[in-house]
Structure formats: C-alpha cells, structure tokens
Amino acid sequence: MKNKTLPLALIFFSLILILLNFILQGNELDTGFWMRISSSVLLILAMLVTLHGQKKQK
C-alpha cells in the first residue's frame, strides 16, 4: 500500500506545483520558469515509470 501511495502523492503535488507556477508567474516566462516546469514533468514521468514497474512486478 505504501509503495503505491508515495508515487501517487508525488504526482499529485507535482501537478499542483505546475499549476501554481503558471498562476503565480504571470507574464515572465524566463528560463527558470521552464526549468521548474520541466523538473516537475520529469518527476511525474519517473513516478509513472515506478508505478508501472511495480505493477509489472506483481
């Protein structure tokens, strides 16, 4: 149960951070903004791969 909950929680919080970045950033879409977005997306992809690997293992 814990193995599945943590990746799902990280995906959820990463999505919230992406939305907050778009809302709070405003018109300034500089390099730092895109780096934060890309790191959140990569974290989501890593957690999806982890969930897929755990599902395959069982």
Backbone as CSV, one residue per row, in Angstrom:
resi,resn,N_x,N_y,N_z,CA_x,CA_y,CA_z,C_x,C_y,C_z
1,MET,0.827,-1.189,0.000,0.000,0.000,0.000,0.875,1.258,0.000
2,LYS,1.907,1.262,0.843,2.787,2.431,0.946,3.580,2.625,-0.347
3,ASN,3.921,1.529,-1.011,4.698,1.630,-2.250,3.916,2.313,-3.354
4,LYS,2.598,2.227,-3.315,1.782,2.849,-4.347,1.361,4.275,-3.961
5,THR,1.244,4.532,-2.685,0.753,5.827,-2.213,1.763,6.947,-2.429
6,LEU,3.013,6.688,-2.147,4.037,7.731,-2.263,4.195,8.247,-3.696
7,PRO,4.311,7.378,-4.711,4.401,7.913,-6.075,3.156,8.689,-6.507
8,LEU,1.984,8.229,-6.087,0.758,8.951,-6.434,0.708,10.316,-5.757
9,ALA,1.176,10.396,-4.517,1.216,11.678,-3.812,2.196,12.638,-4.496
10,LEU,3.344,12.123,-4.915,4.321,12.975,-5.607,3.781,13.480,-6.941
11,ILE,3.052,12.626,-7.657,2.431,13.057,-8.917,1.423,14.167,-8.647
12,PHE,0.596,13.987,-7.631,-0.428,14.974,-7.284,0.203,16.319,-6.917
13,PHE,1.220,16.292,-6.047,1.854,17.542,-5.632,2.632,18.202,-6.773
14,SER,3.189,17.416,-7.668,3.877,17.987,-8.827,2.897,18.704,-9.748
15,LEU,1.726,18.129,-9.932,0.705,18.791,-10.748,0.262,20.101,-10.111
16,ILE,0.117,20.103,-8.800,-0.245,21.343,-8.102,0.851,22.393,-8.268
17,LEU,2.116,21.983,-8.160,3.222,22.932,-8.340,3.263,23.503,-9.754
18,ILE,2.971,22.673,-10.749,2.939,23.174,-12.125,1.845,24.230,-12.277
19,LEU,0.664,23.947,-11.750,-0.426,24.924,-11.828,-0.072,26.214,-11.093
20,LEU,0.516,26.099,-9.910,0.901,27.294,-9.166,1.973,28.096,-9.895
21,ASN,2.885,27.411,-10.565,3.908,28.125,-11.334,3.267,28.944,-12.442
22,PHE,2.284,28.382,-13.134,1.621,29.125,-14.198,0.800,30.281,-13.647
23,ILE,0.141,30.071,-12.519,-0.715,31.119,-11.951,0.115,32.257,-11.369
24,LEU,1.128,31.939,-10.592,1.886,32.965,-9.868,2.954,33.650,-10.704
25,GLN,3.402,33.010,-11.765,4.497,33.571,-12.553,4.061,34.782,-13.361
26,GLY,2.846,34.767,-13.859,2.377,35.907,-14.641,2.931,35.898,-16.056
27,ASN,3.476,37.035,-16.486,3.957,37.175,-17.858,5.431,36.846,-18.027
28,GLU,6.142,36.647,-16.932,7.579,36.389,-17.004,7.849,34.905,-17.219
29,LEU,8.060,34.503,-18.453,8.328,33.107,-18.775,9.799,32.954,-19.139
30,ASP,10.659,33.113,-18.142,12.091,33.040,-18.368,12.585,31.595,-18.259
31,THR,13.887,31.418,-18.300,14.484,30.086,-18.264,14.189,29.365,-16.953
32,GLY,14.215,30.078,-15.850,13.932,29.469,-14.550,12.537,28.884,-14.482
33,PHE,11.585,29.578,-15.089,10.207,29.092,-15.127,10.131,27.760,-15.863
34,TRP,10.761,27.684,-17.027,10.701,26.452,-17.814,11.488,25.324,-17.175
35,MET,12.543,25.646,-16.431,13.285,24.612,-15.717,12.444,24.022,-14.587
36,ARG,11.686,24.861,-13.885,10.809,24.359,-12.821,9.716,23.471,-13.401
37,ILE,9.138,23.886,-14.509,8.085,23.094,-15.149,8.650,21.766,-15.634
38,SER,9.810,21.802,-16.286,10.385,20.564,-16.821,10.796,19.612,-15.701
39,SER,11.280,20.124,-14.573,11.634,19.229,-13.474,10.396,18.572,-12.877
40,SER,9.300,19.294,-12.802,8.059,18.698,-12.303,7.543,17.631,-13.264
41,VAL,7.635,17.906,-14.553,7.185,16.925,-15.550,8.059,15.674,-15.499
42,LEU,9.363,15.840,-15.360,10.252,14.688,-15.261,9.991,13.885,-13.991
43,LEU,9.657,14.551,-12.896,9.303,13.844,-11.671,8.032,13.027,-11.864
44,ILE,7.049,13.593,-12.540,5.810,12.871,-12.820,6.093,11.650,-13.688
45,LEU,6.909,11.816,-14.720,7.246,10.679,-15.579,7.986,9.586,-14.812
46,ALA,8.894,9.977,-13.931,9.627,8.992,-13.137,8.689,8.215,-12.219
47,MET,7.727,8.886,-11.632,6.778,8.200,-10.753,5.843,7.284,-11.539
48,LEU,5.479,7.682,-12.750,4.657,6.808,-13.590,5.421,5.544,-13.985
49,VAL,6.700,5.696,-14.295,7.532,4.532,-14.620,7.672,3.635,-13.392
50,THR,7.828,4.235,-12.218,7.922,3.462,-10.976,6.641,2.670,-10.730
51,LEU,5.498,3.319,-10.891,4.223,2.627,-10.703,4.055,1.498,-11.705
52,HIS,4.452,1.742,-12.950,4.352,0.714,-13.984,5.259,-0.471,-13.659
53,GLY,6.453,-0.203,-13.171,7.388,-1.264,-12.808,6.875,-2.076,-11.633
54,GLN,6.282,-1.420,-10.644,5.727,-2.140,-9.507,4.547,-3.001,-9.918
55,LYS,3.747,-2.490,-10.831,2.583,-3.242,-11.324,3.022,-4.477,-12.092
56,LYS,4.087,-4.325,-12.876,4.612,-5.427,-13.661,5.233,-6.500,-12.772
57,GLN,5.843,-6.083,-11.662,6.488,-6.994,-10.747,5.492,-7.926,-10.070
58,LYS,4.317,-7.410,-9.793,3.295,-8.213,-9.113,2.609,-9.084,-10.085
